[in-house]
Amino acid sequence: MKPLSCLSEAQGVLIADTSVAINLNATGCAGQVLRALPYKTVIVDIIQEELELGRNRGRRDAELTAALVASKHIDVVALGEVGLGHFEQLVVDPAPRP
């Protein structure tokens, strides 16, 4: 019996943020996880820059994510002007209060 999943087999794109990249790397089997997904996985180029900041603290996520990109498990995309504006609002502005 095939396990149930909330992911459909339809074509789609999964956009991973920095925390997703870090958690994928922490599994030790990120390539296998990404191959099991029915979607293409992408990260925004800004995520790579954020991961690079961790190198100074001895973290390997930039290196591990670069390997996932090189092996075509993840694609890197760039945001346009409108997308950058939305991204900045999500990561810079304080969260709305209830």
C-alpha positions as CSV (number, residue, x, y, z in Angstrom):
1,M,0.0,0.0,0.0
2,K,1.4,3.4,-1.0
3,P,1.6,5.9,1.9
4,L,-0.8,8.8,1.8
5,S,0.7,12.2,1.0
6,C,-0.5,15.8,0.8
7,L,1.7,16.3,-2.2
8,S,0.1,15.6,-5.5
9,E,1.8,14.2,-8.5
10,A,1.0,17.3,-10.5
11,Q,3.8,19.5,-11.9
12,G,4.7,22.3,-9.5
13,V,7.6,24.1,-7.8
14,L,8.6,23.9,-4.2
15,I,10.4,27.1,-3.1
16,A,12.7,26.4,-0.1
17,D,13.9,29.1,2.3
18,T,17.1,29.1,4.4
19,S,15.7,27.0,7.2
20,V,14.4,24.4,4.8
21,A,17.9,24.2,3.2
22,I,19.5,23.9,6.6
23,N,17.1,21.2,7.7
24,L,17.5,19.2,4.5
25,N,21.2,19.3,4.9
26,A,20.8,18.1,8.5
27,T,19.1,14.9,7.4
28,G,22.3,13.7,5.8
29,C,20.2,12.4,2.9
30,A,19.0,15.6,1.2
31,G,19.4,14.3,-2.3
32,Q,17.2,11.3,-1.5
33,V,14.5,13.5,0.1
34,L,14.5,15.9,-2.9
35,R,14.3,13.0,-5.4
36,A,11.2,11.6,-3.5
37,L,9.3,14.9,-4.0
38,P,7.0,15.2,-7.0
39,Y,8.0,18.8,-7.4
40,K,11.0,20.7,-8.7
41,T,12.8,22.4,-5.8
42,V,14.2,25.9,-6.1
43,I,15.9,28.4,-3.8
44,V,16.3,32.1,-4.3
45,D,19.8,33.3,-4.8
46,I,19.6,35.3,-1.6
47,I,19.3,32.0,0.3
48,Q,22.8,31.0,-0.9
49,E,24.1,34.4,0.4
50,E,22.5,33.7,3.8
51,L,24.1,30.3,4.0
52,E,27.5,31.7,3.1
53,L,27.3,33.8,6.3
54,G,27.4,30.5,8.3
55,R,30.8,29.5,7.0
56,N,32.4,32.0,9.4
57,R,30.8,30.0,12.2
58,G,32.0,26.6,10.9
59,R,28.7,25.7,9.3
60,R,28.7,23.6,6.1
61,D,25.2,24.4,4.7
62,A,26.5,26.7,2.0
63,E,28.8,23.9,0.8
64,L,26.2,21.2,1.1
65,T,23.5,23.3,-0.7
66,A,26.0,24.1,-3.5
67,A,26.5,20.4,-3.9
68,L,22.7,19.9,-4.2
69,V,22.6,22.7,-6.9
70,A,25.6,21.1,-8.7
71,S,23.9,17.7,-8.7
72,K,20.7,19.4,-10.1
73,H,18.6,18.5,-7.0
74,I,17.9,22.2,-6.4
75,D,17.8,25.0,-8.9
76,V,18.7,28.6,-8.0
77,V,16.4,31.4,-9.2
78,A,16.6,35.2,-8.9
79,L,13.7,37.5,-7.9
80,G,12.7,40.4,-9.9
81,E,11.9,43.8,-8.4
82,V,8.4,43.0,-7.3
83,G,9.5,39.6,-5.8
84,L,12.4,41.3,-4.0
85,G,10.0,43.8,-2.4
86,H,7.8,40.9,-1.2
87,F,10.8,39.0,0.1
88,E,12.1,42.1,2.0
89,Q,8.6,42.6,3.6
90,L,8.7,39.0,4.8
91,V,12.1,39.0,6.3
92,V,12.6,42.6,7.4
93,D,9.3,44.0,8.6
94,P,8.1,43.0,12.0
95,A,5.4,40.4,12.2
96,P,1.8,41.8,12.3
97,R,0.3,41.9,15.7
98,P,-3.1,40.3,16.4
